[in-house]
Amino acid sequence: MRELKTKFISNSGTAILLSVLVMSTILTAALATSKLVINEVTQSSQIDHSTIAFYAAESALEKGLFQVRQKDLDVSVVDQAHEVFDNDASYLLTAKDTENVLYTSLAPNQSYQIDLFNPNSLDDLTNPIKAIKVNFTGDSWLEVKWVSWLTSGVINPPESLRVTENDSEYIQLLTNNVYLYRVRFINSGITQLNNVTIKAYNDVDPVANCPVLTECQVPIPARISLDAVGRFPDNSNEPSEQRISVTMPEKSPISGLYDYVLYSEESIVKEN
């Protein structure tokens, strides 16, 4: 009888152990599933918050572009603009009217224009530009054309220069007391030019005359730079944030058609 009783007790202990193991497995699976569900719900909520924050940033850009481009207001008017919407989304908009470096790419026969002057006046620039440097990668050559004029409005004859990828010279713009320029970069080759970077300097020979090259670099005017950060919820300690940036000329560039000349045997007349 003792042996039977001992076996019975031993079997009961095994059943309890198996039950604990099974319950632990089920509990672990339940916890893992719950964590996955919670993560999915959290991610879905963050996506929703990010979408609202994105549209808040987009609203900031639309408002900034309207006031600067359509209403012709100064960029300083929209700089540091902040607004909280009824749905507790908000934005912060920062704006500048200069850029330190321009980046672009040019397809064959495509042109890119920069205005080195204040489009709202003929006054001298606070930081006069005397030279520019352009770098790019590609097998084509870049034709640089510029027109200069005095602050009195006297326009000088246009000038041009051809630049290749291996050129390291700085394009000198300054002639006597000329400070204002309109510069156009034209891809005159048959392949695309990539990584085009443009910088401006206040010295005709920055490498020779500037101990530190960056000290002679000056901002490029007539360029609007808007940076909008949207957030939602605004009153949260950990809100979702989305950032959108846009840069563009302050005034619409002149069409590249003006770089060409039309020849005709007859007089060309514009009819109203």
C-alpha positions in Angstrom: 0.0 0.0 0.0 2.8 2.4 0.7 4.4 1.8 -2.6 1.1 2.5 -4.4 0.6 5.7 -2.3 4.1 6.9 -3.1 3.6 6.4 -6.8 0.3 8.3 -6.6 1.8 11.3 -5.0 4.7 11.3 -7.5 2.2 11.3 -10.4 0.3 14.2 -8.9 3.4 16.3 -8.6 4.2 15.7 -12.3 0.7 16.9 -13.3 1.1 20.1 -11.4 4.5 20.8 -12.9 3.1 20.2 -16.4 0.1 22.5 -15.6 2.5 25.3 -14.5 4.6 24.9 -17.7 1.5 25.0 -19.9 0.1 28.0 -18.1 3.5 29.8 -18.3 3.6 29.1 -22.0 0.1 30.4 -22.5 0.9 33.5 -20.4 4.1 34.2 -22.3 2.3 33.9 -25.6 -0.5 36.2 -24.3 2.0 38.8 -23.1 3.9 38.7 -26.4 0.6 39.1 -28.3 -0.5 41.9 -26.1 2.8 43.7 -26.6 2.5 43.3 -30.4 -1.0 44.7 -30.3 0.0 47.6 -28.1 2.9 48.4 -30.4 0.6 48.3 -33.4 -1.9 50.6 -31.7 0.9 53.0 -30.7 2.4 53.1 -34.2 -1.0 53.7 -35.7 -1.5 56.6 -33.3 1.9 58.0 -34.1 1.2 57.8 -37.8 -2.0 59.7 -37.3 -0.2 62.3 -35.2 2.6 62.6 -37.8 0.0 63.1 -40.6 -1.6 65.9 -38.7 1.8 67.4 -37.9 2.8 67.2 -41.6 -0.3 69.1 -42.7 0.4 71.7 -40.0 3.8 72.3 -41.5 2.4 72.3 -45.0 -0.1 75.0 -43.9 2.8 77.1 -42.6 4.6 76.9 -45.9 1.5 77.8 -47.9 0.9 80.8 -45.7 4.5 81.9 -45.9 4.6 81.5 -49.7 1.4 83.4 -50.1 2.6 86.4 -48.0 6.0 86.6 -49.6 5.2 85.7 -53.2 1.6 86.9 -53.6 1.4 89.8 -51.1 5.0 90.8 -51.7 5.7 91.1 -48.0 9.2 91.1 -46.6 10.5 87.7 -45.4 11.0 89.1 -41.9 7.2 89.4 -41.6 6.8 85.6 -41.6 10.0 84.7 -39.8 9.3 82.9 -36.4 5.6 82.8 -37.2 3.7 80.5 -34.8 0.1 79.3 -34.7 -1.9 76.8 -32.8 -4.9 75.3 -34.6 -8.3 74.3 -33.1 -7.3 70.6 -33.3 -4.2 71.3 -31.0 -1.8 71.1 -33.9 0.8 73.9 -34.3 3.6 75.1 -36.4 6.7 77.3 -36.2 7.9 78.9 -39.4 11.4 80.3 -39.9 12.3 82.4 -43.0 15.4 83.8 -44.6 16.1 85.9 -47.7 19.6 84.5 -48.4 21.3 81.2 -48.8 25.0 80.3 -48.2 25.3 77.6 -50.8 23.0 76.7 -53.8 22.6 73.1 -54.9 21.1 72.0 -58.2 21.6 69.7 -61.2 21.3 70.7 -64.9 20.0 68.6 -67.8 21.4 69.3 -71.3 20.4 72.8 -72.5 18.9 73.6 -69.1 19.7 76.9 -67.4 19.8 78.0 -63.8 19.6 81.7 -62.8 20.7 83.5 -59.6 20.1 87.2 -58.8 23.0 88.8 -56.9 21.0 91.9 -55.8 18.1 93.0 -53.8 15.1 92.6 -56.1 13.2 95.3 -54.2 15.8 98.1 -54.6 18.9 99.1 -56.5 20.9 99.8 -53.4 24.4 98.2 -52.8 24.4 94.9 -51.0 25.4 94.9 -47.4 27.9 92.2 -48.4 29.1 93.1 -51.9 29.8 90.0 -54.1 32.9 90.1 -56.2 33.4 86.5 -57.2 31.6 83.2 -57.4 32.7 79.6 -57.4 30.8 76.8 -59.1 31.6 73.1 -58.9 29.9 70.2 -60.6 30.4 66.6 -61.8 29.8 65.5 -65.3 31.4 65.3 -68.8 29.7 68.5 -70.1 30.9 72.0 -69.8 29.0 74.8 -68.0 28.6 78.2 -69.7 28.3 81.0 -67.2 26.8 84.3 -68.4 26.3 87.4 -66.3 25.0 91.0 -66.7 26.2 93.7 -64.4 25.0 97.2 -63.6 25.8 100.1 -61.4 23.5 101.1 -58.5 22.6 104.1 -60.7 21.0 101.7 -63.2 23.7 101.9 -65.9 23.9 98.4 -67.5 27.2 97.0 -68.7 27.7 94.6 -71.7 27.1 91.0 -70.8 30.1 88.7 -70.1 30.5 84.9 -70.3 32.9 82.2 -69.3 33.1 78.4 -70.0 33.8 76.2 -67.0 34.6 72.5 -67.0 34.5 70.0 -64.2 38.3 70.2 -63.5 38.4 74.1 -63.4 39.2 75.4 -60.0 39.3 79.2 -60.7 37.0 81.7 -59.2 34.8 83.7 -61.6 35.6 87.3 -61.0 32.5 89.5 -61.3 33.5 92.9 -60.0 34.4 95.6 -62.5 35.3 98.9 -60.9 32.3 99.8 -58.7 29.7 97.3 -60.1 28.0 95.4 -57.4 24.8 94.0 -58.9 24.6 91.0 -61.2 22.3 88.5 -62.8 24.0 85.3 -63.5 22.9 82.3 -65.6 24.4 78.9 -65.7 23.7 76.9 -68.9 24.6 73.2 -69.5 25.8 73.5 -73.1 26.8 69.8 -73.4 24.9 66.6 -74.1 25.0 65.0 -70.7 23.6 65.9 -67.3 25.6 67.9 -64.8 25.2 66.7 -61.2 26.2 68.1 -57.8 26.2 71.7 -59.0 27.2 73.9 -56.0 27.4 77.7 -56.1 29.1 80.0 -53.6 29.7 83.7 -53.5 32.7 85.7 -52.1 33.4 89.3 -51.3 36.9 89.2 -52.8 38.1 88.8 -56.4 40.7 86.2 -55.4 39.5 84.5 -52.1 42.2 81.9 -52.2 45.1 84.4 -52.3 43.6 87.2 -50.1 41.6 85.3 -47.5 43.6 83.4 -44.8 40.4 81.5 -44.0 38.3 80.9 -47.1 35.0 80.7 -45.3 35.6 84.2 -43.9 35.3 85.7 -47.4 32.2 83.7 -48.2 29.0 85.8 -48.2 25.3 84.8 -48.5 23.6 84.8 -51.8 20.7 87.3 -51.9 17.3 87.2 -53.5 16.7 83.6 -52.3 13.7 82.7 -50.1 14.3 79.9 -47.6 11.3 78.7 -45.6 11.5 76.0 -42.9 8.3 74.8 -41.2 8.0 72.5 -38.2 4.5 71.1 -37.5 3.7 69.3 -34.2 0.8 67.4 -32.7 -0.5 67.5 -30.1 0.9 70.9 -29.2 0.4 70.5 -25.4 2.1 67.1 -25.3 5.5 66.4 -23.7 6.3 64.0 -26.6 4.5 65.3 -29.7 5.0 64.1 -33.2 6.9 66.6 -35.4 7.2 66.9 -39.1 9.6 69.3 -40.9 9.3 70.7 -44.5 11.7 73.1 -46.1 11.6 75.0 -49.4 14.0 77.3 -51.2 13.4 79.4 -54.3 14.2 82.7 -56.0 12.4 85.6 -54.5 11.3 86.6 -58.0 10.6 84.3 -60.9 13.7 83.8 -63.1 13.7 85.0 -66.7 13.0 82.3 -69.2 16.0 80.6 -70.8 14.6 81.7 -74.2 16.2 85.0 -73.6 19.6 83.3 -74.0 19.0 82.8 -77.7 18.7 85.2 -80.7 16.1 84.9 -83.5 17.2 85.7 -87.0 14.6 86.5 -89.7 14.7 88.0 -93.2 11.6 90.0 -92.3 11.0 92.4 -89.5 9.7 90.8 -86.3 6.7 92.7 -85.0 4.8 92.0 -81.8 1.0 92.4 -82.4 -1.3 93.4 -79.6 
